[in-house]
């Protein structure tokens, strides 16, 4: 398990083959996600495992809580990889 502290670290981990992540929630709960990134499109591709929804987000949207809590989790030390 590795804590993700920046979007650059997240992109590097994805490039190295790490795609399974979770947001640590209150009371030990987790929000699991599969995350991929395309340098060509500069987009993150996210599968939210809790409800099987998919998202395609740019960097700005990744840090906008209207779209996802991933950026907020990064900023608050709550995003981790399962590996």
C-alpha positions in Angstrom: 0.0 0.0 0.0 1.4 3.4 -1.1 0.1 6.8 -0.3 -0.3 9.1 -3.3 0.7 12.6 -2.5 0.7 14.4 -6.0 -0.8 14.0 -9.4 2.7 13.6 -10.8 3.3 10.6 -8.5 -0.1 9.2 -9.6 0.9 9.4 -13.3 4.3 7.8 -12.6 2.7 4.9 -10.7 0.2 4.4 -13.5 3.0 4.4 -16.1 4.7 1.7 -14.0 1.6 -0.4 -14.1 -0.2 0.4 -10.9 -3.9 1.0 -11.6 -5.8 -0.1 -8.4 -6.4 2.7 -5.9 -8.7 3.6 -3.1 -9.8 6.7 -1.2 -9.7 6.0 2.6 -13.0 7.1 4.0 -14.2 7.5 7.6 -14.5 4.5 9.8 -12.1 2.5 7.7 -14.3 2.4 4.6 -12.7 2.6 1.2 -13.8 3.9 -2.2 -12.0 1.6 -4.7 -11.1 2.9 -8.2 -9.2 1.8 -11.2 -7.3 4.7 -12.7 -5.4 5.0 -16.0 -3.8 8.0 -17.7 -3.1 8.8 -21.3 -0.2 11.2 -22.0 -1.5 11.7 -25.6 -4.9 13.0 -24.4 -3.8 14.2 -21.0 -6.9 12.5 -19.5 -7.4 10.2 -16.6 -9.7 7.3 -17.1 -11.4 6.2 -13.9 -13.7 3.2 -13.1 -15.5 3.8 -9.8 -15.9 0.3 -8.5 -18.6 1.2 -6.0 -21.2 1.8 -8.8 -19.3 0.8 -12.0 -19.4 4.3 -13.4 -16.6 5.5 -15.7 -15.1 8.9 -16.0 -12.7 10.7 -18.4 -11.2 13.7 -16.7 -8.4 16.2 -17.3 -6.1 17.4 -14.6 -8.3 20.4 -13.6 -11.4 18.2 -13.3 -9.4 15.6 -11.2 -9.0 18.3 -8.6 -12.6 19.6 -8.8 -14.9 17.9 -6.3 -17.9 18.4 -8.6 -16.4 15.6 -10.8 -14.5 13.4 -8.3 -13.0 13.3 -4.8 -9.6 11.9 -6.1 -7.8 15.3 -6.2 -9.2 16.2 -2.7 -8.0 12.8 -1.5 -4.6 13.4 -2.9 -4.4 16.8 -1.2 -5.5 15.4 2.1 -3.4 12.2 2.2 -6.3 9.8 1.6 -5.5 8.3 -1.8 -3.6 5.0 -1.7 -2.6 2.2 -4.2 -3.5 -1.3 -3.2 0.1 -2.4 -4.3 
